[in-house]
Amino acid sequence: QVQLVESGGGLVQTGGSLRLSCAASGHIFSINTMGWYRQAPGKQRELVASLTSYGSSNYADSVKGRFTISRDNAKNTVYLQMNSLKPEDTAVYYCKIINFGANYWGQGTQVTVSS
């Protein structure tokens, strides 16, 4: 069983920054992919950024140059540094890990960007 615990969401003004963290626990394979998704009201969940354990990253076009994903493999923790936030970044942000081919999700953390 794998559990993900997210933290770091909140309310911020346009142009501000937030840092999300997600710690995975349980039987974690050393080769895995961790990432962040988000879901705004009335919209589908979408990929924000992902990062493999060997350093390959992928970003949504809408966040390139503003968001940075990183991870600490020793702690099975992934981070999302979000800068230059915009109101359209408002959503519930979910952490996901692909571990032994299975998807595990966190409970989500709310990010609200006020204009």
BELLINJO-V560915 format. One record per pair of residues at least 24 apart in sequence whose C-alpha atoms are under 8 Angstrom apart, sorted by the first residue. I is the first residue (numbers start at 1). J is the second residue. Records with the same first field share a line. If there is no record, write none. Layout:
I: J, J
//
This chain:
1: 26, 27
2: 26, 27, 28, 104
3: 104, 105, 106
4: 95, 96, 104, 105, 106, 107
5: 106, 107
6: 94, 95, 106, 107, 108, 109
7: 109
8: 109
9: 109, 110, 111
10: 109, 110, 111, 112
11: 111, 112, 113, 114
12: 111, 112, 113, 114
13: 85, 113, 114, 115
14: 84, 85, 86, 87, 113, 114, 115
15: 83, 84, 85, 86
16: 83, 84, 85
17: 81, 82, 83, 84, 85
18: 81, 82, 83
19: 79, 80, 81, 82
20: 79, 80, 81, 82
21: 77, 78, 79, 80
22: 77, 78, 79, 95, 106
23: 75, 76, 77, 78
24: 75, 76, 77, 97
25: 76
28: 76, 99
29: 99, 100
30: 73
31: 99
32: 97, 98, 99, 100
33: 97, 98, 99
34: 78, 95, 96, 97, 98
35: 69, 78, 95, 96, 97
36: 80, 93, 94, 95, 96
37: 93, 94, 95, 96
38: 91, 92, 93, 94
39: 91, 92, 93
40: 90, 91, 92
41: 91
85: 113
86: 113, 114, 115
87: 112, 113, 114, 115
88: 113
89: 113
//
